[in-house]
Amino acid sequence: MVDQDSTTELDVVVVGAGFAGMYLLHRLRAAGFSTVVLEAADDVGGTWYWNRYPGARCDIPTVDYTYSFDPELEDEWTWSEKYATQPEILRYAQHVADKHDLRRDIRFETRVDAARWDEAASRWHVRTEAGDELTCRYYVMATGCLSMPKTPDIEGADRFGGEVYFTSRWPHEGVDFTGKRVGVIGTGSSAIQSIPLIAQQASELTVFQRTPNFSIPAHNGPVPEERRADLEADRDTYREAAKWSRGGIPGEPTELSALLVDDQTRQQRLDAAWEAGELFEIIGVFNDVLVNPAANEVVADYIRGKIRSIVDDPETADALCPTDHPFATKRPCLDSGYYATYNLPHVHLVDLRKHPITSVTETGIDTADESYELDAIVYATGFDAMTGALVSVDIEGRDGVTLQQKWADGPTTYLGLASVGFPNLFTVTGPGSPSVLSNMMVSIEQHVDWIADTLVDLRAQGFDVIEPTQTAESGWVQHVNDCADITLYPTANSWYMGANVPGKPRVFLPYVGGVDKYREACDEVVAAGYLGFELRGDGRTQCNDGVIRRLQPDVAMVLEMMAELELPTMDSMSAEDARAFSEATSAERPPGPDVGEIVDGTLPGAEGHDLRYRLYRPTTAGPHPVVAYFHGGGWVLGSHDSDDPFCRDLCVRADAVIVSVDYRHAPEARFPAAAEDGFAAVQWIAGHPQELGGIPGALAVCGWSAGANVAAVAAQKARDAGAPHLSAQVLVNPVTDSDFSRPSYEENGEGYLLTRDLMSWFWDHYADPADRTDPRAAPLRNPDLSGLPPALVVTCEFDPLRDEGEAYAEALEAAGVPTRHLAGRGQMHTSITAVDMIISATDLRAEIGAELGRMVRAGVAVS
Ligand SMILES: Cc1cc2nc3c(=O)[nH]c(=O)nc-3n(C[C@H](O)[C@H](O)[C@H](O)COP(=O)(O)OP(=O)(O)OC[C@H]3O[C@@H](n4cnc5c(N)ncnc54)[C@H](O)[C@@H]3O)c2cc1C
């Protein structure tokens, strides 16, 4: 036990005695660290201490929302309901505090208002509101994500003479609303839980709604039998599955898309999710709910239909139907009779979008067109989420910079656990970690374990200072944003985005990549010798700097899926089998956007060979510029329609006719057949603008991978021949050389679908070693690149061909060719052509298409 009067040296000070602070205390004390917890309330429980409003309860099944660290505790505590109420959860917290004798090291009714890092002593000085100071080596803010109530920003709020309540600071003795006229402001989770119960007592209940939220019925009752049985059958396996799940509750994510299932299956799944009464069931009912607006609309529409079927008055029902944000991009709610409450004669809804509040008065609330006389006002106006409690303490790090100053434009953290400039400070479930998007109990335990294990490790290794590096933090912030950006979350004005607090920067706060992926990243950081952290102590410094996640999240997902399938590699197959394999996998792709018209035809290639082509025409009125397009496939695979989704995408975005050419393939037709065919096709296309619906003289070449090699060679040949005139060359992940010694072959030769071995296999099929330095095979080897058409060269970070693409862009530029280079951060060789699959490459695709359209128009030949 730590001496309560002591202000001297502590190993750790923890702020907050909710579930996070309590478990921290237990772990740190057991590890032999002198630890004190400071808590503003007069008891443990955090969220469940403060939020005592009627109907307050869990919205994650309580058997999952429970500590797993103590098997004994699991045996002796049984939850009475599927979703336990606040008093029961608080009793649980108190029971844990008793069982582990936690209170002796918690100083209650002690609010922390400042903390300062002393660089010379490598210690934190933590100051309480009462003026006491504690000094510690490590400082942990376990202050909660939803613990800082938002102050109501309503004109006249302090004028009201009646009773005023905040759901987040509810009186301990409870409130009796019998016979009273009550106004509730807000329709978030707390309001949706409390409104049905307040309506049971109040004589009149008026709900003031700014924006409606999606809510589904909780169907509360006993713990569902199946879940109880799973848990009791093998608790360890169950808890382990929760830790490695997406959201912190065991369960396999579905692979069904809302848009691809048949009508009956769609309806059945939605009905089942509605009946299950679980948030994660309805959010995960289809795999594209959070990424595809049309898929999201399927679920949103279903819930709106349910609201209309429950609420009698059509106007009220309409006002309760959310239409301003995609489903689940704001936290959806679970309710018990919420919508039906509006059918009671004494319950009224005021839609503030139509009738805004002008002022709170001495006796009630005035809207633009009506006055409401009230005896009591309940503010259910939410929280300054995730950062509010952290920046409300004046935390001063190295060089006098405060956390509030550092986070003025939004929080930046490494793993949501630490922040540059604040050595030895940890945050539990901080911004940049899964936190509020997960079952918080699982996330809390994971963070506490990580922090406690780290402190033990540091001690064992003789270090006593830990701080993330700028590289690691920036990389993590980028990854957090990358994950959010492929979802619909950032499109909503939600508290996840800080949008509920005036002046708060709009940044997507939690990590949306999943509890499982997040845990993996944290574990890998440790396994890599605390990658991205600087450790100091005993006159030593250790720093293994780096970024833990550089791949785009959807690229990583595709790679993982492919690895799980354990498919044979193409370089182990015959050309024929590889073609069949490649066609079979292409058949599974999303189709790409609609175009105006598709026409198949043939054109003459080199030496009189007929080549098939597929023409994609935009929906807009022609004539259009024309693009001769060459598909990828290492000169061995593919055809005029094998890059179909990408050609459609280019056609739409560039507003140009795309003519995709099926040049001859190796090994049947080896070098230089593809190169000769490519040029012959360009010549023919240039000579037939009217027939193709093209603008005479507005012609570009474009290609992907080996097709970009064919396109680059065609551009060189056209220059040498003096015709045709080309406005542009757009080379996406081009093969420009046969040299495998560049670093990108070393870095990316394995693990990113296009491997070094596969490139060898392609080259072996295509060209004899002696031919591989011929500029018609390796256009980078051409000693003269001047006079070529303006170029857009696109490379991807995780592509073995990256460096030769970059080298070609540089060489073109050096030769005076107007050249733009686009680098796909976190992308691999196949990312750009994976239309509607690699969503993170959408912006790149948009830029490529727009630039192609612009260049091909700008460079029209004047004849
Ligand atoms: C109404 C409501 C319902 C919720 N339901 C769920 C749910 O069903 N499932 C789920 O996963 N999550 C839920 N949450 C989120 C919930 O906050 C977490 O699950 C969890 O309880 C957080 O625990 P914590 O210890 O991290 O923080 P908290 O429980 O918020 O505890 C933080 C403590 O820190 C103290 N504190 C803060 N600042 C200071 C300071 N400067 N000085 C001293 N003390 C300070 C506070 O007084 C508080 O006691 C809910 C939240 C709310 C508000």
The ligand as an ORCA input file, in Angstrom:
! r2SCAN-3c Opt
* xyz 0 1
  C     -23.955      5.863    -20.910
  C     -22.802      5.098    -21.431
  C     -22.973      3.789    -21.800
  C     -21.894      3.051    -22.286
  N     -22.088      1.757    -22.678
  C     -21.056      1.050    -23.162
  C     -21.217     -0.283    -23.600
  O     -22.293     -0.837    -23.573
  N     -20.146     -0.941    -24.079
  C     -18.929     -0.357    -24.164
  O     -18.004     -1.008    -24.606
  N     -18.736      0.885    -23.729
  C     -19.765      1.597    -23.247
  N     -19.554      2.897    -22.838
  C     -18.203      3.446    -22.868
  C     -17.587      3.414    -21.452
  O     -17.163      4.689    -21.181
  C     -16.482      2.388    -21.402
  O     -17.009      1.127    -21.685
  C     -15.756      2.249    -20.056
  O     -16.618      2.253    -18.989
  C     -14.696      3.285    -19.912
  O     -13.923      3.008    -18.808
  P     -12.665      3.913    -18.441
  O     -12.154      3.449    -17.173
  O     -11.759      3.947    -19.596
  O     -13.266      5.367    -18.352
  P     -14.422      5.947    -17.431
  O     -15.329      4.878    -17.009
  O     -14.991      7.091    -18.155
  O     -13.644      6.417    -16.162
  C     -12.822      7.537    -16.188
  C     -12.725      8.086    -14.801
  O     -11.745      9.093    -14.807
  C     -12.166     10.092    -13.944
  N     -11.500     11.322    -14.358
  C     -11.515     11.914    -15.572
  N     -10.763     13.016    -15.573
  C     -10.262     13.131    -14.337
  C      -9.393     14.074    -13.717
  N      -8.899     15.114    -14.385
  N      -9.057     13.875    -12.429
  C      -9.549     12.816    -11.744
  N     -10.375     11.916    -12.263
  C     -10.719     12.062    -13.554
  C     -13.651     10.172    -14.120
  O     -14.265     10.715    -12.988
  C     -13.992      8.716    -14.314
  O     -14.384      8.125    -13.132
  C     -20.625      3.653    -22.376
  C     -20.466      4.986    -22.014
  C     -21.544      5.707    -21.557
  C     -21.325      7.125    -21.177
*
